[in-house]
C-alpha cells in the first residue's frame, strides 16, 4: 500500500475528457467536505492516465500521477476554470501499445490492451475506498466498468454538450451557453456593418443543446443540429429572408459541429481517433459558408450575399465558471459525500426536474441523451419550438 495516512477512509477524485469551467469548484467541494468529515482526499492526475501509470513501489516517484489534496490547495484553485488536476482522454480498457506505461510493456504486448486489472491494483495500493470521477459519458463509461469490477464509484456529470444521460444538467453547460450568447452578440457588430450572413460553429458532436439554447434565447435566427440532417437550400432561403426583414440587414445561424447536410455525414478535421473512437470534428461551418455564397443569389434577385463564419471553439470552455457552474458543482460534490457517508455507491449525482438527486451509474451507458426533435425542434423553420414552458426544467429541453 502507498504511503498515504488513512483516517476515516480515502477518497480519490479525477477529471477526464474535455476541460470546462466548474471542475475546480467540484474538486473543492468534495475535498473540503470530505476532510471535515474525517476522510483523506487524493487527486488522480490527468484523468484515467494518472491511475493507469502508477508504479506500485514506495520508492517510485508518482507525483505526476496523484497528489494529496488539502483545503489550501483546493481553495486556491476552486474559483477558476479548467482543472488543476489536469485531464486526458485515456481509456484503460483500450490502451494501445504505443501509449502503454513503460513499466507495463513487457506484460501487455497487444496492439490494444485492457489494463483494468492494473488500475484496480493501483487503487488498492493507494488505499482508495471511494472513487469520484468527474466527466462526460466517455470518462464515466469507464467508471461504470470499474463499478462492475467492484470499485465503489460515485460519478459526477460534466460536459458542456450537456449530453450525459440521466441528468438535466452537466457541469460546464451554463458557462458554454452564456459565452455563446455573449460572443454571438459581439459578432453582430461585424455582421451588421457588412450586411452579412453570420455562420457560427459551436461544440456538439451528437447533441445540439449548445446550439438550441442560445438560439432559443434569441442569439441566432436559425440553428442546425446533429439530430436532424438539414437541406442547405432551405437554410439559405430562411437566412436570406431573416436578413431581409432585419433593419440592419444581417442574419445568424448557429451550427453544431456534428451537424450534417441532407444525404451527408459528419465533417472531420482529420481521421485520427482518440481512445474512445472519436475523430476530431470541425469544418461543417466552412462548407455551409461556401454553399451560402453559391446559393444566396437564387433567393436574393441574383445577387450574392457576403457571408462570414466563426468557430467559437475553446472560447466557450475556457476561463472562470459562471454562477450556475459555481453553484451546481458545489452541490454535486456535497451530494457525492452525502452518499459516501451513508455507504452508498454505484450512483450518478444528477439534477432532475429542478431537484438534486442521484441515479444508478449504469444509466450513463444504458441510453443516449439527444435533443427530442419532434418536441423541441421545428424542422421546417430550423430553430427551436416556442411552446408552453410550464413545468419545464430550467434548461427547457434537457429531460429525456
C-alpha positions, 0 to 999 in steps of 0.5 A: 500500500502507498504511503498515504495516512488513512483516517476515516477512509480515502477518497480519490477524485479525477477529471477526464475528457474535455476541460470546462469551467466548474471542475475546480469548484467540484474538486473543492467541494468534495475535498473540503467536505470530505476532510471535515468529515474525517476522510483523506482526499487524493487527486488522480492526475490527468484523468484515467492516465494518472491511475493507469501509470502508477508504479506500485513501489514506495520508492517510485516517484508518482507525483505526476500521477496523484497528489494529496489534496488539502483545503489550501490547495483546493481553495486556491484553485476552486474559483477558476476554470479548467482543472488543476488536476489536469485531464486526458482522454485515456481509456484503460480498457483500450490502451494501445501499445504505443501509449502503454506505461513503460513499466507495463510493456513487457506484460501487455504486448497487444496492439490494444490492451485492457489494463483494468486489472492494473488500475484496480491494483493501483487503487488498492495500493493507494488505499482508495475506498471511494472513487469520484470521477468527474466527466462526460459519458466517455470518462464515466463509461469507464467508471461504470466498468470499474463499478462492475469490477467492484470499485465503489464509484460515485460519478459526477456529470460534466460536459458542456454538450450537456449530453450525459444521460440521466441528468438535466444538467452537466457541469460546464453547460451554463458557462458554454451557453452564456459565452455563446450568447455573449460572443454571438452578440459581439459578432453582430457588430461585424455582421451588421456593418457588412450586411452579412450572413453570420455562420457560427460553429459551436461544440456538439458532436451528437447533441445540439443543446449548445446550439438550441439554447442560445438560439432559443434565447434569441442569439441566432435566427436559425440553428442546425443540429446533429439530430436532424440532417438539414437541406442547405437550400432551405437554410439559405432561403430562411437566412436570406429572408431573416436578413431581409426583414432585419433593419440592419440587414444581417442574419445568424445561424448557429451550427453544431459541429456534428451537424450534417447536410441532407444525404451527408455525414459528419465533417472531420478535421482529420481521421485520427481517433482518440481512445474512445473512437472519436475523430476530431470534428470541425469544418461543417461551418466552412462548407455551409459558408461556401454553399451560402455564397453559391446559393444566396443569389437564387433567393436574393434577385441574383445577387450574392450575399457576403457571408462570414463564419466563426468557430467559437471553439475553446472560447466557450470552455475556457476561463472562470465558471459562471454562477450556475457552474459555481453553484451546481458543482458545489452541490454535486460534490456535497451530494457525492459525500452525502452518499459516501457517508451513508455507504452508498455507491454505484450512483450518478449525482444528477439534477432532475426536474429542478431537484438534486438527486442521484441515479444508478451509474449504469444509466450513463451507458444504458441510453443516449441523451439527444435533443427530442426533435419532434418536441423541441425542434421545428424542422421546417423553420430550423430553430427551436419550438416556442411552446408552453414552458410550464413545468419545464426544467430550467434548461427547457429541453434537457429531460429525456 
